[in-house]
Amino acid sequence: QVQLVESGGGLVQAGGSLRLSCAASGRSFGTYAVGWFRQVPGKDREFVATISWTGGSTYVADSASGRFTISRDNAKNTVSLQMNSLKPEDTAVYYCAATKDYGLGYLTRTDDYDNWGQGTQVTVSS
């Protein structure tokens, strides 16, 4: 089990950038695949991006492809989500999630993950 804490959310104008961070407790974080999801009120949690335990494999949802980049630093127990060219429709609470996985990752379902952070609000104004 790991505990996850997201940070970096806030209010930004359309076209701007934000960098979200997910900080994890636990010495074995390097063995966890990590994903970012987002959720708006009344809708299901939506997959955004995922990264494998080594960082060698990443996958970004079509809605964020070309704008968002996921990366990790296992020495610092952190995973980051760089979000550029933000749009109002990116407004949501963003959640970091993790699960032990030694594969290539590509874990895109909420059921794939068993550790979740509390979320950080991202608001993009038009």
Disulfide bonds with the S-S distance in Angstrom:
Cys22-Cys96 1.93
